């Protein structure tokens, strides 16, 4: 892969990330019966076109299937249902995960067969009640921030206090104690901290019996650390460079809320 192709793919990933962020925001900000099929189609069409141009074929293929489903739904004048809304959330989660994989290795071809099968086999009950149902989390969610720099708390609180009630601790040892008592929706953690670093804290949560064993995490770091090899540690973990960018932090927080909602629906 030559330098031009790499730059094209990386630039496209940024565009895909922005478009998907807008789509997730739209889904979470509206009751399902108020969603505009044209708005959803435009987002899908943009995601398909950009991914196809950069040869992210698996993303382009599955998004084309979703696009067809949206067209058929519009042509048949079907009302929006919670079941279809859940499919849109599932699609968004899979594409977000694929983008994260590609950011780590631009040459990967994400496997989206499971999502493809879900879209192909999707059937919607014509008798399903389409009364208003708020899928977005009601009220403030719980966030634990673990960082020995109080300035980070000031920044995170400024960017996320409209969505989260934020608990702040300055070290991972105290965070472990808090995680025994509170069930958090998101944990934001610095990597480099005294006593116990960020990935040691993540390892403790993932391998223990904490209420937060599967809580999504955002790792903050100013460098590229050497990470533990256990894949189970890094499920539902996002990596974010310092200094913190508002848009990216809000985007990852939305993804965490979306992931939690889908897991609740599946349980």
C-alpha positions in Angstrom: 0.0 0.0 0.0 1.6 3.3 -1.1 1.7 6.5 0.9 -1.2 8.1 -1.1 -3.5 5.2 -0.5 -2.7 5.2 3.2 -3.5 8.9 3.5 -6.7 8.5 1.5 -7.9 5.7 3.8 -6.9 7.6 7.0 -8.7 10.7 5.8 -11.8 8.6 4.9 -11.8 7.0 8.3 -12.1 10.5 9.8 -15.0 11.3 7.6 -16.7 8.0 8.4 -16.2 8.6 12.1 -17.8 12.1 11.8 -20.7 10.9 9.8 -21.4 8.0 12.2 -21.1 10.3 15.2 -23.8 12.5 13.6 -26.0 9.4 13.0 -25.7 8.1 16.5 -26.4 11.6 17.9 -29.6 11.7 15.7 -30.7 8.3 16.8 -30.2 9.0 20.5 -31.8 12.5 20.4 -35.1 11.4 18.9 -37.9 9.0 19.8 -38.0 6.2 17.2 -41.4 7.1 15.8 -40.1 10.6 14.9 -37.1 9.5 12.9 -36.9 10.7 9.3 -36.2 8.0 6.8 -34.7 10.5 4.4 -32.3 11.7 7.1 -31.3 8.1 7.8 -30.9 7.3 4.1 -28.6 10.3 3.6 -26.3 9.2 6.4 -26.2 5.6 5.1 -25.6 6.8 1.5 -22.6 9.0 2.7 -21.2 6.1 4.7 -21.5 3.7 1.8 -20.0 6.1 -0.7 -17.0 7.1 1.4 -16.2 3.5 2.5 -16.5 2.3 -1.1 -14.1 5.0 -2.4 -11.5 3.9 0.1 -12.0 0.2 -0.5 -13.5 -0.5 2.9 -15.5 -3.1 1.1 -17.2 -4.9 4.0 -18.5 -1.6 5.4 -19.7 -0.5 2.0 -21.5 -3.8 1.4 -23.4 -4.0 4.6 -24.3 -0.3 4.4 -25.6 -0.8 0.9 -27.9 -3.5 2.4 -29.1 -1.1 5.0 -29.6 1.6 2.4 -31.8 -0.9 0.4 -33.8 -1.7 3.6 -34.4 2.0 4.2 -35.6 2.5 0.6 -38.0 -0.4 0.8 -39.4 0.9 4.0 -39.9 4.3 2.6 -41.5 2.9 -0.6 -43.9 0.7 1.4 -44.8 3.6 3.7 -44.1 1.5 6.8 -44.0 3.3 10.1 -40.8 3.4 12.2 -40.8 0.7 14.9 -38.6 0.0 17.9 -37.4 -3.2 16.3 -36.1 -1.3 13.3 -34.6 1.3 15.6 -32.7 -1.4 17.4 -31.4 -2.7 14.1 -30.1 0.9 13.4 -28.3 0.9 16.8 -26.8 -2.5 16.1 -25.5 -1.3 12.7 -24.0 1.8 14.3 -22.2 -0.2 17.0 -20.7 -2.7 14.4 -19.5 0.1 12.1 -18.0 2.1 15.0 -16.1 -1.1 16.1 -14.9 -1.6 12.5 -13.6 2.0 12.4 -11.7 1.5 15.6 -10.2 -1.7 14.2 -9.1 0.1 11.0 -7.6 2.9 12.9 -5.3 0.3 14.5 -4.5 -1.5 11.3 -5.6 0.2 8.0 -5.1 -3.0 6.0 -7.7 -5.0 7.9 -11.0 -6.1 6.4 -13.5 -6.0 9.3 -15.8 -9.1 9.4 -19.4 -7.8 9.3 -21.0 -11.1 8.3 -23.1 -11.2 11.5 -24.5 -7.8 10.8 -25.1 -8.6 7.2 -27.1 -11.6 8.2 -29.2 -9.6 10.6 -30.0 -7.0 8.0 -30.8 -9.7 5.3 -33.1 -11.6 7.7 -34.8 -8.6 9.2 -38.5 -8.8 9.4 -40.7 -6.2 11.1 -44.1 -6.9 12.5 -46.8 -4.8 10.9 -48.8 -5.0 14.1 -46.1 -3.7 16.4 -47.2 -0.7 18.4 -45.5 2.4 17.2 -46.2 4.6 20.2 -43.5 6.9 21.5 -40.7 5.1 23.3 -37.6 7.0 24.4 -34.5 4.8 23.7 -32.1 7.4 24.8 -31.1 7.1 28.5 -33.3 9.2 30.7 -31.6 11.5 33.1 -27.8 11.6 33.8 -25.7 8.6 33.4 -22.9 7.7 35.9 -19.3 8.3 34.9 -16.1 7.6 36.9 -13.1 9.7 36.0 -9.7 8.4 37.3 -6.8 10.8 36.8 -4.2 12.3 39.0 -4.5 15.7 37.2 -7.3 17.8 38.5 -7.3 19.9 35.3 -8.5 16.8 33.4 -11.5 16.7 35.7 -12.2 20.3 34.8 -12.1 19.6 31.1 -14.1 16.4 31.2 -16.8 18.0 33.4 -17.0 20.9 31.0 -17.5 18.6 28.0 -19.8 15.9 29.5 -21.7 17.3 32.4 -24.9 17.6 30.4 -25.0 13.8 30.0 -23.2 12.4 33.0 -23.0 12.7 36.8 -19.3 12.6 37.3 -17.4 10.9 40.2 -13.7 11.9 40.3 -10.9 10.1 42.0 -7.1 10.7 41.6 -5.9 7.1 41.6 -6.9 3.6 40.6 -6.8 2.2 44.1 -9.7 4.6 45.1 -11.4 3.8 41.8 -11.5 0.1 42.7 -13.2 0.9 45.9 -15.8 3.1 44.1 -16.4 0.3 41.5 -17.4 -2.1 44.3 -20.2 0.3 45.3 -21.4 2.0 42.1 -22.5 0.6 38.8 -21.0 3.1 36.2 -22.0 3.6 32.6 -18.6 4.8 31.6 -15.1 5.0 33.1 -12.5 7.4 31.8 -9.0 6.6 33.0 -5.5 8.0 32.6 -2.9 5.5 31.6 0.1 6.8 33.6 -0.7 7.1 37.3 1.1 6.4 40.5 0.6 3.1 42.5 -1.5 1.4 39.8 -1.5 2.4 36.1 -4.5 2.4 33.8 -4.2 -1.0 32.2 -3.6 -2.6 35.6 -6.8 -1.1 36.7 -8.6 -2.3 33.6 -7.2 -5.8 34.1 -8.5 -5.8 37.7 -12.0 -4.8 36.6 -12.2 -7.3 33.6 -10.9 -10.3 35.5 -12.6 -9.6 38.8 -16.2 -9.7 40.0 -16.7 -6.0 40.1 -20.1 -4.4 39.1 -18.1 -2.7 36.4 -16.5 -5.8 34.8 -18.0 -4.9 31.4 -18.3 -1.1 31.8 -17.0 0.7 28.6 -13.8 2.6 29.2 -11.9 5.5 27.6 -8.1 5.5 28.1 -6.4 8.8 28.1 -2.7 8.8 27.2 0.0 11.2 25.9 2.1 8.4 24.4 1.8 4.9 23.0 2.1 2.4 25.9 2.9 -1.3 25.6 -0.3 -3.1 26.3 -1.2 -6.4 27.9 -2.0 -9.1 25.3 -5.2 -10.4 26.8 -7.9 -9.4 24.3 -10.7 -9.6 26.9 -9.2 -6.5 28.7 -9.7 -4.3 25.7 -13.3 -5.1 24.8 -15.3 -1.8 25.0 -12.1 0.2 25.5 -11.4 3.3 23.5 -8.0 5.0 23.3 -7.8 8.8 23.2 -4.8 11.0 22.9 -4.1 14.0 25.1 -4.8 16.8 24.9 -8.5 16.0 25.0 -10.5 16.9 22.0 -14.1 17.8 22.8 -15.8 16.3 19.7 -13.9 13.0 20.0 -14.6 12.7 23.8 -18.3 13.3 23.2 -18.3 10.9 20.4 -16.8 8.1 22.4 -19.2 8.8 25.3 -22.1 8.5 22.9 -20.7 5.1 21.7 -20.5 3.9 25.3 -24.1 4.8 26.0 -25.2 3.1 22.8 -23.3 0.0 23.7 -24.8 -0.1 27.1 -28.3 0.3 25.7 -27.8 -2.6 23.2 -26.5 -4.9 26.0 -29.6 -4.1 28.1 -31.9 -5.0 25.3 -30.1 -8.3 24.7 -30.1 -9.3 28.4 
